[in-house]
């Protein structure tokens, strides 16, 4: 079937309605149909918005206001003495990693009111595990976890 024959068949199907009721009837049906569809969409939008407000109010009732605490000034952590002199860029990168780790440990200690000291930093071996990085494994687990 081509387009012309489809249009002809549609015209023949609508023609009795147009002859009996007139074009005003057809336009009334079209207007009513569109009105019902858009009214239904507006009701759905309002329902979803209302449900969001209900759950947000329920969530906010359970939370207690958090009082900001004063933070004492941070003293710089003393780096552990290194056994090897920094001769290459790889050693400089390792020193930066050690500095970042020691700063993180110092911040954890300050949050708990304790003083921690970093004694040594060792590279984690694979230990028979996958050769993927921690980020790659996290992405793999995130994308393959069951529903």
Buried (B, 14 or more C-beta within 10 A) or exposed (E): EEEEEEEEEEEEEEEEEEEEEEEEEEEEEEEEEEEEEEEEEEEEEEEEEEEEEEEEEEEEEEEEEEEEEEEEEEEEBEEEEEEEEEEEEEEEEBEEEBBEEBBEBBEEBBEEEEEBEBEEEEEEEEEEEEEEEEEEEEEEEEEEEEE
